[in-house]
Structure formats: structure tokens, C-alpha cells
Amino acid sequence: SALQATHALRESEAHFRILAEGSIQGILVHQHTKPLFVNKAFANILGYELPDEILDMESVVPLIAPYEQERLQSYHQARLKGADAPNHYEYDALCKDGSIITLQNTVTMVNWTNEPAVLSVVIDVTERKNVEDVLRQYERVVEGSDDLVAAVDRNYNYRLANETFLRYHCLNRDKVIGRFIAEVLGEETFNNLVKPM
């Protein structure tokens, strides 16, 4: 009956709210960009104390960095038309204090009060992205160096080797990275020069 269906729907919404509120991932549901549900984690990730601060907004668009808005709007429009749009992507978000953070976003279309809505689940990946940027800069510096540069892990497997190192030893990168030093430079070199260090 209609009454049973309504009861089941309310029960399922209540379960969703309990799960979403307990999540450490940020959860946002919006319909035509109007926020309908925001958990505390989502609000906190963007520097808001309470979800109501976001729920009171007319649109979630101001939470997106201006240079990302067109791309994300195009995904949203495509989704509404049933066309292909990425369900998993990163974007820069605008925090309450005006700072920019990078969010990893997983999007699902859901039914909310009998209309299509967007469920976004986000995690803040700003720190990871910053570390990756620093590593890329470091690799560019190392790669451009005339010095022989190589890095190994605690098991003496190569993790990095610059072009100068590879040319000096007449090696290809794929014969070095991930391999044991003794396998690349020989047991004698490993035992006499590397291991004692």
C-alpha cells in the first residue's frame, strides 16, 4: 500500500541520515545545485562549523573554486540528461575562509523526494596533492642534475635514478627502478661499496 511505501521510504531516509552523520567522509545531496542534505564532516572539511550554514545557501556552486565551476556544471548537466559524465574525480573547492582545498569526489544520482538528486561523497586530498607536487618538482631538479642521483628503499631496491646515473651505468630506467642494487650493479659493488654505508 501507499502508506507502507511511505513508511519504508521514511525508514530508509532515517537509516541514510544515521550512516551519513557518522561518516568521516563529507556527504552532500543537492538538487539543481540547491543543498538538501549535508553531514557535519562535509561542513567541517570546508571550514563551516554547522551543516546548516551550507543548507541555508541557495546553491552549492559558491563552494566550488571559480575556475572549476564550468567543468563541474557540465558534468552535472550531462548527468541530468543521462549522458556520460565522470563519477569519480578531483576538484578544487572554496572554503568558508576563502582558501582552496582539493576534494576527491564520488558522485551518484539518487532519488530524493521523487526527483533526481546528486549524492556527492568527498574526502580532502589537499595534503596528498601537495606532496605529489613537491615530489614532481624534486624529480625535475634531480632529473636535470649533472650529478649521479639514485634513491633506494630500506631493502636496497631502486626507487629513483636520474638520467645522468642511467647514462653513466649504461642502463635503461626499466632495468633499474624497483630492482635490487646487487641485481643492477652486481654483488661485488653492492657488498664492497653500498652495504658498508
N, C-alpha and C positions, 0 to 999 in steps of 0.2 A: 504494500500500500504506500501511498504518498507520505503518510505520517512516519512509517518505518524508514523510508528512504531519507526523509529529513533528519530523523533521529540518528541514522547511521552516518549521514554527512556531518552532522554536528560532532558526533563522537570522533570521527576521523580527523576533523579540524582540531579538536581538543588534543588528540594524540600528536598531531603535527606540531602544535604550539609547544607542548611539553618537550618534545625532541629538539625542536629548533631553539628554544630558550636555553637548553642545557648544552648546546653545541659551542665548541670553541671556534668553529668556522663562522664567518659572517654570513647571515642569511637575509635576503631581501626578496620580497614579492612585490612586483609592480604591474599595473595595468595601464597601458597607454602612457607610460612613464610616471604615473601617479603612484607613490608608495602606498601599499596596502598592509604590508607586514615587514617589520624589521626586528631582528633579535638584538640583544644587548651587545653581542660580540661584533656585529656589523657596525653598530653605532660607535663602539669603542675604537675599532680599527680606524675609523675616520675622525676620531677625536671628539665625538659627541658623547656627553655623559649619559643621555637617555635616548632610547629609540623614538620617543615622541617628538624629539627635535627634528628628526627626519620625516616621520609620519605627517607632521604639520606642513611639510613642503608640498607645493603643487606638482613638482616634478623631480625625478632623480637626476635629471640632466646636469644641474649645477654641481653634482658630486663627481662628475667626470671632468678630467682636465680638458680645457677648451680645445686643444689640438687633437683630442681623441673623440670628441663628440660626433663628428660627421661619420667616422668609421663605425662607431657603436650604433648610431642611429640607422645606418644602412643595414647592419646585422639585424636590428630589431624589425625594420620594415620587411626584410626578406623573410624572417621567421613568421611574421604575421600572414604573409602571402603563401606560406608553405614552401618557399624556395630554400635553397641551400644556404646555410649560414653556419659559421663555426660555433660549436657548443662549448669549446674549451679554448680559452685564450687569455692573454695578459693585457692589461691596460693600466694607464696611469689615472689615479683618482685624486680628487681635490679634497683635502681635509678641511675641517672647520677653521683651523688657523691659517689656511692658505697654502700649506705645504703640500707637496706632491708625493704620493706613495704608489708603488706598483702592486696591483692586485692580480692574482691568478683567479680566473672566473670560470665556473662551470654553470651553463645555462640550460634550463629545461622549461619547456612550455607546459603549463598546468591549467587546470580548470579552476577558476576562483569565482564563486557566486555565478556559476553557469556562463562565464565568459573567459576567453583565453587570457592568461596572465603569464608573466615571466618570473621564474624562480631562479635567482642567482645565488650561488654558494661561492664565497670568496675566502682566500687566505692572503695575508700580506707577505709578498715575496721581495720586498724592497731590499732587505739586507742581502739576500742571496744574489739579487741582480747587481747590487753594488760590488759585492765580492767578485762576481764574474767580470764586471767592467774593469776592476783593478787588475785581475789576472790577465785579461786581454791586453791591457796597457803594458803590463810586465812582460808578457810574451813578445810584444812588438819591440820593446827595449832590448830584451835578450836576443831576439832573432836578428836585430840589427848590429849586434856587438861583433867586433873582430876577435874577441876572446873566445876560447873554447868553453862553452857553458853546457852543463848537463846536470840534471837533478834526479836523485834516486829516492825510493821509499825506504822504509826500515828493513825491508827484505832484499835490498840491493837490486831492485828492479827499476829500470829507467822510466821516469815519468815525463821527462822533458830533455830535449837535446837541440841546441841551435844549429843553424846551417853550417857555421864555422866548425863546430865539433864534428858534424857528419862528414864534411868535406875532408877534414884532417885525417879521419879514420877510414875514408872511402866507403862510407856506409849509407844506406837508404834509411829514411825515418822509420819505415815499417819493419825494418830489421833490428831496430833499437828500442822503440817505445814499448813498454810492458815486458821487456826481456831482462833476464838476469845479467849482471855485469860480466860474470865469467863466461857466459854464453856469447857475449858480444866481443869482449876484449881478450878473452882467453883466461884460463885458470891461473896461469903464472902471473899475469898482470894483476888479476884480482887478489891473489894471495900475497904478493910482494908489495904492491903499491896501494891498493884500495883498502883492503881489510885492516891493515895496521892503523889506518887513520881513525 
